[in-house]
Amino acid sequence: MRTTDYFKATIQNYLEQRAQTDELFAPVFANPKKNIDECITYILNTVQKSGCNGFADDEIFSMALHYYDEADIEVGKPLQCKVVVNRHIELTDEEKAQARRKAIQKVQDEAYAKMKQGKAKPKASQPQANNEPNLFNF
C-alpha cells in the first residue's frame, strides 16, 4: 500500500471510529454529499496553504472533522503529492520484494558508475626521469 493510500485509510478509520462513538458526529459523517476523497483533498490543500511540513495526528484529524462539519466548504483542487505517515506501514510480500529489487539495482548502478568513473579518469602521469646528473644519482 502506498503511503498516500495508507494516509487515506488512516483518516477513514479514524472517522469511522469517531462516528461509532460520537452520536453527534455520526449523522454528519453519513452525509451523502461528503466523501473521503474530497476530505483528503481538503486536508492536503489546507496543509499546503499553511506552509508547514509537519503536523500532529490530532491536527490532521481535526481538519477531517472540520470538512465533515461544514455544510459548504471549499475543498480545492486535487493535488499530486506524497504523504508521509508517522505510523507503521505493513508492506505486502510483493512490495517488499519490489523494494529489495530496487535497492539491489540501485547498488549495482552505483557500483557500475564508480567502476566506469575509475576507468575514465586519466592516470596522473609519472614525472619523467630527468637525465641531468645531480648529487644523489651517481
MILONU-84822 format. One record per residue: residue number from 1; residue in one letter; x, y, z of N, C-alpha, C in turn. Coordinates in nm, 3 decimals. Layout:
<atoms>
+-----+---------+---------+---------+---------+---------+---------+---------+---------+---------+---------+
| num | residuo |    n_xx |    n_yy |    n_zz |   ca_xx |   ca_yy |   ca_zz |    c_xx |    c_yy |    c_zz |
+-----+---------+---------+---------+---------+---------+---------+---------+---------+---------+---------+
| NUM |       a |       X |       Y |       Z |       X |       Y |       Z |       X |       Y |       Z |
...
+-----+---------+---------+---------+---------+---------+---------+---------+---------+---------+---------+
</atoms>
This chain:
<atoms>
+-----+---------+---------+---------+---------+---------+---------+---------+---------+---------+---------+
| num | residuo |    n_xx |    n_yy |    n_zz |   ca_xx |   ca_yy |   ca_zz |    c_xx |    c_yy |    c_zz |
+-----+---------+---------+---------+---------+---------+---------+---------+---------+---------+---------+
|   1 |       m |   0.084 |  -0.117 |   0.000 |   0.000 |   0.000 |   0.000 |   0.089 |   0.124 |   0.000 |
|   2 |       r |   0.065 |   0.215 |  -0.091 |   0.142 |   0.339 |  -0.097 |   0.112 |   0.422 |   0.027 |
|   3 |       t |   0.205 |   0.511 |   0.060 |   0.187 |   0.592 |   0.181 |   0.066 |   0.682 |   0.171 |
|   4 |       t |   0.037 |   0.735 |   0.053 |  -0.080 |   0.821 |   0.037 |  -0.208 |   0.740 |   0.058 |
|   5 |       d |  -0.211 |   0.617 |   0.009 |  -0.327 |   0.530 |   0.033 |  -0.338 |   0.498 |   0.182 |
|   6 |       y |  -0.225 |   0.478 |   0.245 |  -0.226 |   0.449 |   0.389 |  -0.279 |   0.570 |   0.467 |
|   7 |       f |  -0.241 |   0.689 |   0.424 |  -0.292 |   0.812 |   0.486 |  -0.444 |   0.817 |   0.475 |
|   8 |       k |  -0.494 |   0.790 |   0.356 |  -0.639 |   0.790 |   0.332 |  -0.708 |   0.687 |   0.421 |
|   9 |       a |  -0.651 |   0.567 |   0.428 |  -0.710 |   0.462 |   0.511 |  -0.707 |   0.499 |   0.660 |
|  10 |       t |  -0.600 |   0.566 |   0.704 |  -0.589 |   0.608 |   0.843 |  -0.697 |   0.710 |   0.878 |
|  11 |       i |  -0.718 |   0.807 |   0.789 |  -0.822 |   0.908 |   0.811 |  -0.960 |   0.840 |   0.810 |
|  12 |       q |  -0.982 |   0.753 |   0.713 |  -1.111 |   0.682 |   0.703 |  -1.140 |   0.602 |   0.831 |
|  13 |       n |  -1.041 |   0.529 |   0.880 |  -1.060 |   0.450 |   1.003 |  -1.091 |   0.539 |   1.122 |
|  14 |       y |  -1.019 |   0.651 |   1.133 |  -1.045 |   0.744 |   1.244 |  -1.188 |   0.796 |   1.239 |
|  15 |       l |  -1.232 |   0.838 |   1.120 |  -1.366 |   0.893 |   1.106 |  -1.474 |   0.788 |   1.135 |
|  16 |       e |  -1.452 |   0.667 |   1.090 |  -1.548 |   0.559 |   1.117 |  -1.558 |   0.529 |   1.266 |
|  17 |       q |  -1.443 |   0.525 |   1.334 |  -1.444 |   0.502 |   1.479 |  -1.513 |   0.618 |   1.550 |
|  18 |       r |  -1.484 |   0.738 |   1.506 |  -1.545 |   0.857 |   1.567 |  -1.696 |   0.853 |   1.548 |
|  19 |       a |  -1.743 |   0.813 |   1.431 |  -1.888 |   0.805 |   1.404 |  -1.953 |   0.699 |   1.492 |
|  20 |       q |  -1.881 |   0.592 |   1.524 |  -1.937 |   0.487 |   1.610 |  -1.948 |   0.531 |   1.755 |
|  21 |       t |  -1.857 |   0.616 |   1.799 |  -1.854 |   0.655 |   1.940 |  -1.916 |   0.792 |   1.967 |
|  22 |       d |  -1.932 |   0.874 |   1.865 |  -1.986 |   1.008 |   1.882 |  -2.120 |   1.018 |   1.808 |
|  23 |       e |  -2.228 |   1.016 |   1.884 |  -2.360 |   1.015 |   1.820 |  -2.394 |   1.147 |   1.752 |
|  24 |       l |  -2.327 |   1.254 |   1.785 |  -2.349 |   1.381 |   1.717 |  -2.275 |   1.386 |   1.582 |
|  25 |       f |  -2.162 |   1.318 |   1.575 |  -2.084 |   1.317 |   1.451 |  -2.138 |   1.215 |   1.351 |
|  26 |       a |  -2.200 |   1.109 |   1.397 |  -2.247 |   1.001 |   1.308 |  -2.336 |   1.050 |   1.195 |
|  27 |       p |  -2.438 |   1.133 |   1.219 |  -2.520 |   1.178 |   1.106 |  -2.444 |   1.271 |   1.010 |
|  28 |       v |  -2.352 |   1.348 |   1.063 |  -2.271 |   1.437 |   0.979 |  -2.181 |   1.353 |   0.888 |
|  29 |       f |  -2.125 |   1.248 |   0.943 |  -2.036 |   1.160 |   0.868 |  -2.114 |   1.084 |   0.760 |
|  30 |       a |  -2.241 |   1.057 |   0.784 |  -2.324 |   0.983 |   0.690 |  -2.376 |   1.071 |   0.575 |
|  31 |       n |  -2.345 |   1.198 |   0.574 |  -2.391 |   1.290 |   0.471 |  -2.348 |   1.239 |   0.333 |
|  32 |       p |  -2.444 |   1.212 |   0.243 |  -2.409 |   1.158 |   0.111 |  -2.334 |   1.258 |   0.022 |
|  33 |       k |  -2.336 |   1.385 |   0.057 |  -2.266 |   1.487 |  -0.022 |  -2.117 |   1.493 |   0.013 |
|  34 |       k |  -2.077 |   1.423 |   0.117 |  -1.937 |   1.422 |   0.161 |  -1.875 |   1.286 |   0.130 |
|  35 |       n |  -1.743 |   1.287 |   0.101 |  -1.675 |   1.159 |   0.078 |  -1.529 |   1.172 |   0.119 |
|  36 |       i |  -1.465 |   1.058 |   0.134 |  -1.328 |   1.054 |   0.186 |  -1.228 |   1.116 |   0.088 |
|  37 |       d |  -1.252 |   1.103 |  -0.042 |  -1.158 |   1.161 |  -0.138 |  -1.156 |   1.313 |  -0.130 |
|  38 |       e |  -1.273 |   1.375 |  -0.119 |  -1.277 |   1.520 |  -0.104 |  -1.221 |   1.562 |   0.032 |
|  39 |       c |  -1.242 |   1.481 |   0.133 |  -1.187 |   1.508 |   0.265 |  -1.034 |   1.512 |   0.258 |
|  40 |       i |  -0.975 |   1.415 |   0.191 |  -0.829 |   1.411 |   0.177 |  -0.780 |   1.531 |   0.096 |
|  41 |       t |  -0.852 |   1.565 |  -0.010 |  -0.816 |   1.682 |  -0.090 |  -0.820 |   1.808 |  -0.006 |
|  42 |       y |  -0.924 |   1.821 |   0.077 |  -0.935 |   1.937 |   0.166 |  -0.816 |   1.943 |   0.262 |
|  43 |       i |  -0.782 |   1.830 |   0.322 |  -0.671 |   1.826 |   0.417 |  -0.540 |   1.865 |   0.348 |
|  44 |       l |  -0.514 |   1.807 |   0.231 |  -0.389 |   1.835 |   0.160 |  -0.379 |   1.982 |   0.119 |
|  45 |       n |  -0.490 |   2.040 |   0.073 |  -0.489 |   2.182 |   0.036 |  -0.469 |   2.270 |   0.159 |
|  46 |       t |  -0.531 |   2.233 |   0.270 |  -0.516 |   2.310 |   0.394 |  -0.371 |   2.304 |   0.442 |
|  47 |       v |  -0.312 |   2.187 |   0.435 |  -0.172 |   2.170 |   0.476 |  -0.081 |   2.253 |   0.385 |
|  48 |       q |  -0.106 |   2.248 |   0.254 |  -0.023 |   2.324 |   0.161 |  -0.033 |   2.474 |   0.187 |
|  49 |       k |  -0.154 |   2.523 |   0.212 |  -0.174 |   2.666 |   0.239 |  -0.103 |   2.710 |   0.367 |
|  50 |       s |  -0.090 |   2.620 |   0.462 |  -0.028 |   2.656 |   0.590 |   0.122 |   2.681 |   0.576 |
|  51 |       g |   0.185 |   2.613 |   0.480 |   0.329 |   2.628 |   0.462 |   0.411 |   2.544 |   0.558 |
|  52 |       c |   0.346 |   2.469 |   0.645 |   0.416 |   2.383 |   0.741 |   0.439 |   2.245 |   0.678 |
|  53 |       n |   0.541 |   2.176 |   0.729 |   0.573 |   2.044 |   0.676 |   0.533 |   1.929 |   0.767 |
|  54 |       g |   0.505 |   1.957 |   0.892 |   0.473 |   1.851 |   0.985 |   0.354 |   1.888 |   1.071 |
|  55 |       f |   0.270 |   1.792 |   1.098 |   0.152 |   1.814 |   1.179 |   0.133 |   1.698 |   1.276 |
|  56 |       a |   0.074 |   1.727 |   1.389 |   0.037 |   1.623 |   1.485 |  -0.086 |   1.551 |   1.430 |
|  57 |       d |  -0.102 |   1.427 |   1.471 |  -0.219 |   1.349 |   1.427 |  -0.349 |   1.423 |   1.455 |
|  58 |       d |  -0.360 |   1.480 |   1.574 |  -0.484 |   1.548 |   1.612 |  -0.515 |   1.667 |   1.521 |
|  59 |       e |  -0.412 |   1.735 |   1.472 |  -0.435 |   1.847 |   1.381 |  -0.495 |   1.799 |   1.249 |
|  60 |       i |  -0.442 |   1.689 |   1.198 |  -0.494 |   1.634 |   1.072 |  -0.635 |   1.580 |   1.092 |
|  61 |       f |  -0.657 |   1.509 |   1.202 |  -0.790 |   1.456 |   1.229 |  -0.891 |   1.570 |   1.247 |
|  62 |       s |  -0.848 |   1.680 |   1.306 |  -0.937 |   1.796 |   1.322 |  -0.975 |   1.854 |   1.187 |
|  63 |       m |  -0.882 |   1.855 |   1.093 |  -0.913 |   1.903 |   0.958 |  -1.018 |   1.813 |   0.893 |
|  64 |       a |  -1.005 |   1.683 |   0.913 |  -1.102 |   1.588 |   0.858 |  -1.240 |   1.612 |   0.920 |
|  65 |       l |  -1.244 |   1.630 |   1.051 |  -1.372 |   1.657 |   1.117 |  -1.433 |   1.788 |   1.068 |
|  66 |       h |  -1.348 |   1.888 |   1.049 |  -1.395 |   2.018 |   1.001 |  -1.459 |   2.005 |   0.863 |
|  67 |       y |  -1.397 |   1.925 |   0.777 |  -1.453 |   1.902 |   0.643 |  -1.595 |   1.847 |   0.653 |
|  68 |       y |  -1.616 |   1.750 |   0.740 |  -1.749 |   1.690 |   0.753 |  -1.846 |   1.781 |   0.827 |
|  69 |       d |  -1.797 |   1.863 |   0.919 |  -1.885 |   1.950 |   0.997 |  -1.942 |   2.065 |   0.913 |
|  70 |       e |  -1.866 |   2.115 |   0.820 |  -1.909 |   2.231 |   0.741 |  -1.994 |   2.185 |   0.623 |
|  71 |       a |  -2.113 |   2.247 |   0.610 |  -2.203 |   2.211 |   0.501 |  -2.148 |   2.258 |   0.367 |
|  72 |       d |  -2.096 |   2.379 |   0.363 |  -2.044 |   2.436 |   0.239 |  -1.898 |   2.475 |   0.261 |
|  73 |       i |  -1.808 |   2.391 |   0.215 |  -1.665 |   2.413 |   0.240 |  -1.590 |   2.406 |   0.108 |
|  74 |       e |  -1.493 |   2.495 |   0.093 |  -1.409 |   2.497 |  -0.026 |  -1.304 |   2.386 |  -0.014 |
|  75 |       v |  -1.313 |   2.286 |  -0.099 |  -1.223 |   2.171 |  -0.092 |  -1.091 |   2.202 |  -0.161 |
|  76 |       g |  -1.095 |   2.266 |  -0.274 |  -0.974 |   2.294 |  -0.351 |  -0.953 |   2.189 |  -0.458 |
|  77 |       k |  -0.849 |   2.211 |  -0.537 |  -0.817 |   2.119 |  -0.646 |  -0.739 |   2.000 |  -0.593 |
|  78 |       p |  -0.760 |   1.883 |  -0.654 |  -0.681 |   1.765 |  -0.614 |  -0.531 |   1.791 |  -0.638 |
|  79 |       l |  -0.450 |   1.747 |  -0.545 |  -0.305 |   1.765 |  -0.553 |  -0.236 |   1.632 |  -0.579 |
|  80 |       q |  -0.129 |   1.639 |  -0.654 |  -0.042 |   1.523 |  -0.672 |   0.072 |   1.539 |  -0.573 |
|  81 |       c |   0.071 |   1.459 |  -0.470 |   0.175 |   1.471 |  -0.369 |   0.195 |   1.336 |  -0.300 |
|  82 |       k |   0.297 |   1.332 |  -0.221 |   0.328 |   1.212 |  -0.145 |   0.315 |   1.248 |   0.003 |
|  83 |       v |   0.243 |   1.169 |   0.075 |   0.219 |   1.195 |   0.217 |   0.301 |   1.098 |   0.300 |
|  84 |       v |   0.369 |   1.149 |   0.399 |   0.446 |   1.065 |   0.490 |   0.363 |   1.048 |   0.617 |
|  85 |       v |   0.340 |   0.925 |   0.653 |   0.259 |   0.893 |   0.770 |   0.352 |   0.842 |   0.880 |
|  86 |       n |   0.335 |   0.893 |   0.999 |   0.425 |   0.856 |   1.109 |   0.376 |   0.732 |   1.184 |
|  87 |       r |   0.315 |   0.644 |   1.113 |   0.268 |   0.519 |   1.171 |   0.331 |   0.404 |   1.095 |
|  88 |       h |   0.334 |   0.289 |   1.157 |   0.393 |   0.172 |   1.094 |   0.309 |   0.127 |   0.975 |
|  89 |       i |   0.375 |   0.111 |   0.861 |   0.307 |   0.065 |   0.740 |   0.351 |  -0.078 |   0.713 |
|  90 |       e |   0.258 |  -0.166 |   0.705 |   0.287 |  -0.307 |   0.679 |   0.287 |  -0.330 |   0.529 |
|  91 |       l |   0.403 |  -0.368 |   0.475 |   0.415 |  -0.393 |   0.332 |   0.379 |  -0.537 |   0.301 |
|  92 |       t |   0.323 |  -0.556 |   0.183 |   0.294 |  -0.692 |   0.138 |   0.425 |  -0.757 |   0.096 |
|  93 |       d |   0.423 |  -0.889 |   0.079 |   0.543 |  -0.960 |   0.035 |   0.587 |  -0.911 |  -0.103 |
|  94 |       e |   0.492 |  -0.881 |  -0.189 |   0.523 |  -0.830 |  -0.322 |   0.591 |  -0.693 |  -0.313 |
|  95 |       e |   0.540 |  -0.605 |  -0.226 |   0.600 |  -0.472 |  -0.209 |   0.741 |  -0.483 |  -0.150 |
|  96 |       k |   0.761 |  -0.577 |  -0.058 |   0.893 |  -0.598 |   0.000 |   0.990 |  -0.647 |  -0.107 |
|  97 |       a |   0.946 |  -0.741 |  -0.191 |   1.031 |  -0.795 |  -0.297 |   1.066 |  -0.685 |  -0.398 |
|  98 |       q |   0.968 |  -0.601 |  -0.430 |   0.992 |  -0.492 |  -0.524 |   1.092 |  -0.392 |  -0.466 |
|  99 |       a |   1.078 |  -0.359 |  -0.339 |   1.172 |  -0.266 |  -0.274 |   1.313 |  -0.326 |  -0.272 |
| 100 |       r |   1.321 |  -0.456 |  -0.247 |   1.451 |  -0.523 |  -0.247 |   1.516 |  -0.518 |  -0.384 |
| 101 |       r |   1.435 |  -0.545 |  -0.489 |   1.488 |  -0.539 |  -0.626 |   1.539 |  -0.398 |  -0.659 |
| 102 |       k |   1.463 |  -0.298 |  -0.619 |   1.504 |  -0.160 |  -0.645 |   1.634 |  -0.126 |  -0.572 |
| 103 |       a |   1.646 |  -0.171 |  -0.448 |   1.766 |  -0.143 |  -0.370 |   1.888 |  -0.211 |  -0.432 |
| 104 |       i |   1.871 |  -0.336 |  -0.474 |   1.982 |  -0.410 |  -0.537 |   2.021 |  -0.343 |  -0.667 |
| 105 |       q |   1.923 |  -0.302 |  -0.747 |   1.952 |  -0.235 |  -0.873 |   2.025 |  -0.103 |  -0.850 |
| 106 |       k |   1.984 |  -0.031 |  -0.747 |   2.050 |   0.097 |  -0.716 |   2.197 |   0.075 |  -0.678 |
| 107 |       v |   2.222 |  -0.025 |  -0.595 |   2.360 |  -0.055 |  -0.554 |   2.442 |  -0.097 |  -0.676 |
| 108 |       q |   2.385 |  -0.179 |  -0.763 |   2.457 |  -0.222 |  -0.883 |   2.487 |  -0.103 |  -0.974 |
| 109 |       d |   2.390 |  -0.014 |  -0.991 |   2.410 |   0.104 |  -1.075 |   2.520 |   0.194 |  -1.019 |
| 110 |       e |   2.520 |   0.212 |  -0.886 |   2.623 |   0.295 |  -0.823 |   2.761 |   0.232 |  -0.838 |
| 111 |       a |   2.769 |   0.100 |  -0.821 |   2.897 |   0.030 |  -0.834 |   2.948 |   0.040 |  -0.978 |
| 112 |       y |   2.857 |   0.024 |  -1.073 |   2.895 |   0.035 |  -1.215 |   2.944 |   0.176 |  -1.246 |
| 113 |       a |   2.874 |   0.277 |  -1.194 |   2.914 |   0.416 |  -1.218 |   3.052 |   0.443 |  -1.161 |
| 114 |       k |   3.081 |   0.388 |  -1.042 |   3.214 |   0.407 |  -0.982 |   3.321 |   0.339 |  -1.065 |
| 115 |       m |   3.293 |   0.217 |  -1.113 |   3.389 |   0.145 |  -1.195 |   3.414 |   0.219 |  -1.325 |
| 116 |       k |   3.308 |   0.268 |  -1.385 |   3.319 |   0.341 |  -1.511 |   3.395 |   0.471 |  -1.491 |
| 117 |       q |   3.369 |   0.537 |  -1.381 |   3.437 |   0.662 |  -1.349 |   3.586 |   0.636 |  -1.326 |
| 118 |       g |   3.619 |   0.528 |  -1.261 |   3.759 |   0.493 |  -1.235 |   3.835 |   0.466 |  -1.362 |
| 119 |       k |   3.772 |   0.401 |  -1.461 |   3.838 |   0.372 |  -1.588 |   3.851 |   0.496 |  -1.674 |
| 120 |       a |   3.757 |   0.586 |  -1.664 |   3.757 |   0.704 |  -1.748 |   3.857 |   0.808 |  -1.703 |
| 121 |       k |   3.896 |   0.804 |  -1.577 |   3.992 |   0.902 |  -1.525 |   4.130 |   0.874 |  -1.584 |
| 122 |       p |   4.190 |   0.974 |  -1.643 |   4.327 |   0.951 |  -1.688 |   4.418 |   0.948 |  -1.566 |
| 123 |       k |   4.510 |   0.853 |  -1.570 |   4.602 |   0.841 |  -1.457 |   4.699 |   0.957 |  -1.460 |
| 124 |       a |   4.734 |   1.001 |  -1.343 |   4.831 |   1.110 |  -1.333 |   4.962 |   1.062 |  -1.393 |
| 125 |       s |   5.016 |   1.139 |  -1.482 |   5.140 |   1.095 |  -1.547 |   5.256 |   1.102 |  -1.448 |
| 126 |       q |   5.339 |   1.000 |  -1.457 |   5.457 |   0.994 |  -1.371 |   5.555 |   1.102 |  -1.419 |
| 127 |       p |   5.619 |   1.170 |  -1.328 |   5.718 |   1.267 |  -1.373 |   5.830 |   1.194 |  -1.447 |
| 128 |       q |   5.866 |   1.249 |  -1.561 |   5.969 |   1.184 |  -1.640 |   6.104 |   1.201 |  -1.571 |
| 129 |       a |   6.183 |   1.096 |  -1.584 |   6.316 |   1.100 |  -1.521 |   6.400 |   1.207 |  -1.588 |
| 130 |       n |   6.460 |   1.283 |  -1.505 |   6.547 |   1.390 |  -1.555 |   6.685 |   1.330 |  -1.578 |
| 131 |       n |   6.736 |   1.342 |  -1.697 |   6.865 |   1.283 |  -1.730 |   6.984 |   1.369 |  -1.687 |
| 132 |       e |   6.955 |   1.478 |  -1.627 |   7.065 |   1.563 |  -1.582 |   7.125 |   1.503 |  -1.455 |
| 133 |       p |   7.253 |   1.502 |  -1.445 |   7.315 |   1.447 |  -1.324 |   7.291 |   1.539 |  -1.204 |
| 134 |       n |   7.275 |   1.476 |  -1.090 |   7.268 |   1.553 |  -0.968 |   7.352 |   1.483 |  -0.862 |
| 135 |       l |   7.358 |   1.536 |  -0.747 |   7.445 |   1.483 |  -0.644 |   7.402 |   1.345 |  -0.594 |
| 136 |       f |   7.279 |   1.309 |  -0.611 |   7.228 |   1.188 |  -0.547 |   7.218 |   1.069 |  -0.640 |
| 137 |       n |   7.234 |   1.082 |  -0.769 |   7.219 |   0.966 |  -0.855 |   7.350 |   0.921 |  -0.921 |
| 138 |       f |   7.460 |   0.937 |  -0.853 |   7.588 |   0.891 |  -0.906 |   7.612 |   0.750 |  -0.872 |
+-----+---------+---------+---------+---------+---------+---------+---------+---------+---------+---------+
</atoms>
